[in-house]
Amino acid sequence: MKVYLDLYRFNKNWKLLEKRRQLSRSLTIGLMDYFYSQFNQILLAAPHTITNVDRVLFDIDTTNTAPYAQYIPGRIAAPGGNSAIQTGENGLATPAMYYSLKTSILGADLGILVGTGSTAVTPTDRRLVSRISHGVRPADGAETLFNSYAAGEDASGDISAATIWLGQMFVPAVSHRCTSVSVKLYKAAAPGDVTVRIRSLATHTAASAFYPTAAYCADLGSATIAEAAIGGVSPGALVKATFATPFDLYAGHYYAIIVNCPGAGGANHIYWRRDDAAPTFDRGFTDSSLASTKLGSADSGATWTSSGGTYMFEENGQSVGEFEISGCDILGKAIANPNGEFVIRRFFSNNSGGSIDVAESGLTCCGFHHDNSNQQYGAGTTYLIGRDVIGPAITVANTEILLATYTIQITV
């Protein structure tokens, strides 16, 4: 089997300006994850027990009877932009939006993706280094406020021990590169420095889904606030934690800001201000079952609970430039037994006002993660099955259009 990556650059009148072709040598361990996810969703029993292979072709339950779930098979083809794909649905008699949200994936997150990172490819790559998101904003170097809830507090979360971690969920409205977070704190006595981190929220298969449990979520970034920067009088003030290496946050994805203090204990406390009485924060949380965006853990983030209220925070970042991303198509199927070929294609239009350098490309599939110990839960997810570095980078000027194709050739 050979896989070719082709890149075509057009001007706004569709005149071809540049063409590149390279062999794709990029299969990652994510391809195995994808195959296993699809294998596991067929069986609905203990791993490695398949009872009806044909189930992969259609929704397996439409009557709200066991096994209580409906699935859409994995796919690469996708709609454009921020259109959502429903990869699976809880099939209980009274399904909640909670589960529907878990299983939705944005079209721009599937199929062919492009980015600006040039780090060498490894088999364990899980994502592009810096994916270019859907939109029309230009790249800029200025730090901008993207998400916040910074007024109206009436209570405080108490970090009274090193094992107590507090968190705040949020969903970005637009994709960007996160550079810093400010949280409204004050202290008692001398608790020491405070750690602030951001995690991508899990969509795993338990009642604690959407919680930033370390077993399911790695830190995207972590930074320290020096004790000296934190005042000792309520209600305190916003203090800033700047990440040494900025990282990407994507529109429609769930994240948590987590605050802990390794030196807390005894008389030494950190207090994070919050709004308990009448919180109005709803960025991205469209269902009442997700209204409790405030998180707490008593065991250093191993397990979490949620409750009503919103902690005071500001999340800042930078735009890295955006493409308007079209749908991802699969076409050109040609079978001459025993050989075959097909093409995966996507257009990226630059209307950001500036040039964007594309240095990497990836191919992402969606699957449905299923836990056989609890069949009423599951989560839609994406799998990076290939990543290629483009060298030298291809520069797409404002108003230009990039076409990226993967041609899959199977020759026996």
C-alpha positions in Angstrom: 0.0 0.0 0.0 1.2 3.5 -0.8 -0.2 6.8 0.5 0.5 10.1 -1.2 0.0 13.5 0.3 -0.6 16.2 -2.4 -0.9 19.9 -1.7 -2.3 22.4 -4.2 -2.2 26.2 -3.7 -4.7 28.3 -5.7 -5.4 32.0 -5.9 -8.9 33.3 -5.3 -9.7 32.8 -9.0 -8.6 29.1 -8.8 -5.4 29.6 -10.7 -3.0 26.9 -9.6 0.1 28.5 -8.0 1.9 25.6 -6.5 1.7 21.8 -6.3 3.6 19.4 -4.0 3.6 15.7 -3.7 5.2 13.5 -1.1 4.9 10.0 0.2 3.0 9.8 3.4 5.0 7.8 5.9 3.0 8.7 8.9 0.9 5.9 10.4 0.7 6.3 14.1 -0.4 4.1 17.0 -3.7 5.9 16.8 -4.6 3.7 13.9 -4.5 0.7 16.2 -6.7 2.6 18.7 -9.1 3.3 16.0 -9.3 -0.3 14.9 -9.8 -1.5 18.4 -12.5 1.1 19.1 -14.4 -0.1 16.1 -13.8 -3.7 17.0 -15.0 -3.1 20.6 -18.1 -1.2 19.6 -19.3 -4.2 17.6 -19.3 -6.7 20.4 -20.9 -5.1 23.4 -19.5 -7.8 25.6 -16.1 -8.9 26.9 -13.3 -7.9 24.5 -12.5 -10.4 21.7 -16.1 -11.8 21.6 -17.8 -10.9 18.4 -21.4 -12.1 18.1 -22.6 -10.2 15.0 -20.0 -8.6 12.8 -22.8 -7.0 10.7 -23.6 -4.7 13.6 -20.8 -2.4 12.4 -23.0 -1.4 9.4 -25.9 0.1 11.2 -27.4 1.4 14.4 -27.6 -1.6 16.7 -30.5 -0.6 18.9 -33.6 1.5 18.0 -36.0 0.2 20.6 -34.5 1.4 23.9 -33.7 -2.2 24.9 -30.5 -3.7 25.9 -27.6 -3.0 25.2 -29.0 0.6 25.5 -26.8 2.2 22.9 -26.8 3.3 19.3 -23.6 3.8 17.4 -22.5 5.4 14.2 -19.4 3.7 12.7 -16.1 5.5 12.6 -15.6 7.8 9.7 -13.2 10.2 8.0 -15.7 12.1 5.8 -17.0 15.1 7.6 -18.9 18.3 7.1 -17.1 21.7 7.1 -16.4 24.1 9.9 -18.1 23.8 13.3 -20.9 21.6 12.1 -21.4 18.7 14.5 -21.4 15.0 13.9 -23.3 12.7 16.3 -21.0 9.7 16.7 -23.2 7.9 19.2 -26.3 8.3 21.3 -27.4 7.0 24.7 -30.4 4.8 24.0 -32.1 4.9 27.4 -35.8 5.6 27.5 -35.0 9.1 28.8 -31.7 10.0 27.2 -30.1 13.2 28.5 -28.4 15.9 26.5 -25.4 15.1 28.7 -24.6 12.0 26.6 -25.4 13.6 23.3 -22.9 16.3 24.0 -20.3 13.7 24.9 -20.7 12.0 21.5 -20.7 15.0 19.2 -17.5 15.9 17.2 -17.0 19.0 15.1 -16.6 18.5 11.4 -13.4 20.5 11.4 -11.9 18.0 13.9 -12.3 15.1 11.5 -10.6 14.1 8.3 -7.6 16.0 6.9 -6.2 18.6 9.4 -3.3 21.0 8.8 -1.0 22.9 11.2 2.0 25.0 11.7 4.2 22.6 13.7 7.4 21.0 12.2 8.3 18.6 15.0 9.5 15.3 13.5 6.8 12.6 13.2 6.7 9.7 15.8 4.5 6.6 15.9 3.0 7.9 19.2 1.8 11.3 17.9 -1.7 11.9 19.2 -2.3 15.3 17.6 -0.8 17.9 15.4 1.7 20.1 17.1 -0.3 23.2 16.4 -3.5 22.7 14.4 -4.9 25.5 12.3 -8.6 25.9 13.3 -11.7 27.0 11.5 -12.4 30.7 11.2 -11.2 34.0 9.7 -9.0 35.6 12.4 -5.4 36.6 11.5 -2.4 35.5 13.5 -1.3 38.0 16.1 1.3 38.3 18.8 -0.9 40.2 21.3 -2.3 38.5 24.3 -6.1 38.7 24.2 -8.9 37.7 26.7 -10.8 34.7 25.4 -12.8 33.3 28.4 -13.6 34.9 31.7 -15.9 35.1 34.7 -14.4 37.8 36.9 -17.1 39.7 38.8 -20.0 39.0 41.1 -18.4 36.6 43.6 -20.0 36.0 47.0 -18.0 33.0 48.4 -14.6 31.3 48.4 -13.3 27.9 47.7 -10.9 26.9 50.5 -7.6 25.0 49.6 -6.8 24.0 53.2 -4.6 21.0 52.3 -2.2 19.9 49.6 -4.7 17.2 48.5 -7.5 19.7 47.9 -7.7 20.7 44.3 -10.3 23.1 42.9 -11.4 23.4 39.2 -13.5 25.4 36.8 -14.8 24.0 33.5 -15.1 26.1 30.3 -15.6 25.7 26.6 -13.8 28.1 24.2 -16.1 29.8 21.7 -13.1 30.1 19.2 -9.9 28.2 18.9 -6.7 29.9 20.1 -3.3 29.3 21.7 -3.6 29.7 25.5 -0.8 31.8 27.1 -1.9 32.5 30.6 -4.7 32.2 33.2 -5.6 34.6 36.0 -7.5 33.4 39.1 -8.9 35.6 41.9 -7.1 34.5 45.1 -6.2 35.5 48.6 -4.2 33.7 51.3 -4.0 33.0 55.1 -0.6 32.7 56.8 2.1 31.3 54.5 0.9 28.5 52.2 3.6 28.8 49.6 3.4 29.0 45.8 0.2 28.0 43.9 0.0 25.7 40.9 -2.4 26.4 38.0 -2.9 24.0 35.2 -5.3 23.4 32.3 -6.5 19.9 31.4 -8.6 18.7 28.5 -11.7 17.2 30.1 -12.2 13.5 29.8 -15.1 12.0 27.8 -14.7 8.6 29.4 -17.2 5.9 30.3 -18.2 6.5 33.9 -20.5 8.8 35.9 -17.5 11.1 36.3 -17.2 11.8 32.6 -16.2 15.4 31.9 -14.0 15.4 35.1 -10.3 16.1 34.7 -9.1 12.9 36.2 -5.4 12.3 35.7 -5.9 8.8 34.5 -7.8 10.2 31.5 -6.4 13.7 31.1 -2.8 15.0 30.7 -1.9 18.5 31.7 -1.9 20.8 28.6 0.1 23.4 30.6 1.1 24.1 34.1 2.4 27.3 35.7 3.2 28.7 39.2 1.9 31.8 41.0 4.4 32.9 43.7 3.0 33.3 47.2 4.3 36.9 47.3 1.9 37.8 44.5 -1.1 36.7 46.5 -2.6 39.2 49.0 -3.8 38.3 52.5 -7.1 40.1 52.6 -10.5 39.1 51.1 -11.7 39.3 48.4 -8.2 39.2 47.0 -7.3 40.0 43.4 -6.8 38.4 40.0 -3.2 37.0 39.9 -1.6 35.7 36.7 -0.1 32.3 35.9 1.9 32.4 32.6 2.6 29.2 30.8 6.1 28.7 29.6 5.0 26.9 26.5 1.6 28.1 25.1 -0.8 25.4 23.9 -3.8 25.2 21.7 -7.4 25.2 22.9 -10.1 24.3 20.4 -13.7 25.7 20.0 -16.3 23.4 21.4 -13.9 21.3 23.4 -14.2 21.0 27.2 -11.4 22.1 29.5 -10.8 22.7 33.2 -8.6 25.3 35.0 -7.2 23.5 38.1 -5.7 25.3 41.2 -3.8 23.6 44.0 -1.3 24.6 46.6 1.3 22.0 47.7 2.1 23.9 50.9 -1.4 24.3 52.1 -2.3 22.8 55.5 -2.9 23.9 59.1 -3.2 27.7 59.2 -1.9 28.0 55.7 -4.8 28.4 53.2 -5.5 29.6 49.7 -8.9 30.9 48.9 -10.3 31.1 45.3 -13.2 33.5 44.9 -16.4 32.3 43.3 -20.1 33.1 42.6 -22.4 30.7 44.3 -25.7 32.6 44.6 -26.4 33.5 41.0 -23.8 32.3 38.5 -24.5 33.2 34.9 -21.4 31.6 33.3 -22.6 29.3 30.5 -19.8 29.4 27.9 -20.5 26.4 25.8 -22.6 24.5 28.4 -26.0 24.3 26.7 -27.8 21.8 28.9 -29.0 22.2 32.5 -27.3 19.0 33.5 -23.9 20.7 32.8 -24.7 23.9 34.7 -22.5 22.8 37.6 -19.2 23.9 36.2 -17.4 24.2 39.5 -15.2 21.2 40.5 -13.6 19.9 43.6 -11.2 17.1 44.5 -10.0 15.9 48.0 -7.5 13.4 46.7 -5.1 15.5 44.4 -7.3 15.2 41.3 -7.8 11.4 41.4 -11.6 11.8 41.8 -13.9 14.9 41.4 -17.3 16.2 42.3 -19.2 19.1 40.7 -21.6 21.7 42.1 -23.3 24.9 41.2 -21.2 28.0 41.1 -18.4 29.6 39.1 -14.9 30.5 40.1 -13.4 33.8 39.1 -10.9 33.5 36.3 -9.6 35.0 33.0 -8.1 32.9 30.3 -5.8 34.6 27.8 -4.2 33.6 24.5 -3.3 34.5 20.9 -4.8 33.8 17.5 -2.4 31.8 15.3 -4.3 32.4 12.1 -7.3 30.5 10.8 -8.6 28.8 7.7 -12.2 28.4 6.6 -12.3 24.6 6.5 -14.6 22.9 4.0 -16.0 19.4 4.3 -13.7 16.4 4.0 -14.7 14.2 1.1 -13.8 10.6 0.0 -13.9 10.2 -3.7 -12.3 8.7 -6.8 -12.8 5.1 -5.8 -11.3 2.9 -8.5 -11.3 -0.9 -8.0 -9.6 -3.2 -10.6 -9.5 -6.5 -8.7 -7.2 -7.0 -6.7 -6.0 -3.4 -6.8 -7.8 -0.3 -5.5 -7.4 3.4 -5.0 -9.4 6.3 -3.4 -8.8 9.9 -2.5 -9.5 11.9 0.7 -9.8 15.6 0.0 -10.3 18.9 1.9 -10.1 22.6 1.0 -8.8 25.3 3.3 -9.5 28.9 2.4 -7.4 31.7 3.9 -9.6 34.8 4.6 -7.7 35.8 7.7 -6.0 38.9 6.3 -2.5 37.5 6.6 -0.3 34.6 5.3 -0.3 31.3 7.1 2.6 28.8 6.9 1.4 25.1 6.7 4.1 22.8 8.0 2.2 19.6 8.9 -0.8 17.6 7.9 -2.7 14.9 9.6 -5.5 12.4 9.0 -8.1 11.9 11.8 -10.9 9.3 12.2 -13.7 9.3 14.7 -14.7 6.3 16.8 -16.8 5.5 19.8 -15.1 4.4 23.0 -17.2 1.9 25.0 -16.8 0.5 28.4 -18.3 -3.0 28.7 -18.5 -2.7 32.4 -21.1 0.0 32.1 -22.9 -0.2 28.8 -25.0 2.9 29.3 -22.1 5.2 28.8 -19.7 5.9 25.9 -17.9 8.8 24.3 -17.2 10.0 20.8 -13.5 10.6 20.2 -11.0 11.3 17.4 -8.0 9.2 16.5 -5.0 10.7 14.7 -4.0 7.8 12.4 -1.4 9.7 10.4 0.8 12.8 10.5 3.2 14.3 8.0 5.7 17.1 8.2 5.7 19.3 5.1 9.1 20.6 4.3 9.6 23.3 3.4 6.4 24.8 4.8 3.9 25.9 2.2 2.8 29.6 2.6 -0.8 30.3 1.9 -1.4 34.0 1.4 -4.6 35.9 2.3 -7.4 35.0 -0.1 -5.6 31.9 -1.4 -6.9 28.3 -1.2 -5.1 25.2 -0.1 -6.3 21.8 -1.3 -4.9 18.8 0.6 -5.4 15.3 -0.6 -4.4 11.8 0.6 -4.4 9.2 -2.2 -4.6 5.6 -0.9 -3.3 3.1 -3.4 -3.5 -0.7 -2.7 -1.5 -2.8 -5.2 -1.2 -6.6 -5.0 
